[in-house]
Amino acid sequence: MALVAQAEREAISPRTKDAPAVAQARGTKLGNPNGAAALRRAGKGGSALREAAAANADQHEADLAKVVSDIRTSGAISLRAIARALTARGMLTRRGGQWQVSNMRNLLERLG
């Protein structure tokens, strides 16, 4: 079994490296056609996008600060317990996902 697994690992690398060329031969355009070129044409770089994302995160943090404080006051002290309480209240992460320990930790670090 170990030899078969090793052979498969060795076969994966060439397939992964050849995949973009195969996709391109089928006519698939690779990369983001509107990515960096559009930002360069606008003369803004990525700073405007980063500022907008940071402002959005700050607003979401401010919206959740009181709720998290109430949850902690009610006895939920672990990251998992706070995440479960937020999920139970129907509150989503900034990107619309369910609360996990990792994004709960990040939020509490932002809250201070």
C-alpha positions, 0 to 999 in steps of 0.5 A: 500500500505504501508503494502505491501511495508513493507512486500516486504522490509522484504522479500527482506533481506532473499532472498538477504542473501540466494542468494549466497547459492542458486548460490553455490548449482547450481555450481556457483563459488563465488568470483574472482578466480584470485584476491588477491591470484594472487597478493600474489603469485606475492608478490606485493600486490595491490601497483603496480595496484594502481600505474598504475591506478594513472599514467593513471589518471595523464596522462589523466589529463595532456591530458585534461588540455589544453582543459579544459582551452580553454573551461573555457576561452570560457565562460563555468564556471559551471561543467555541462557546461564544461562537456557538452563541453567536450562531444560535442568535443567527449572527453571521461572520462578515463574509456570511459564514458560520462562526468558528473558533479561528474567526472568533479569536480574530474578532476578540483580538480586534475588540481588544 
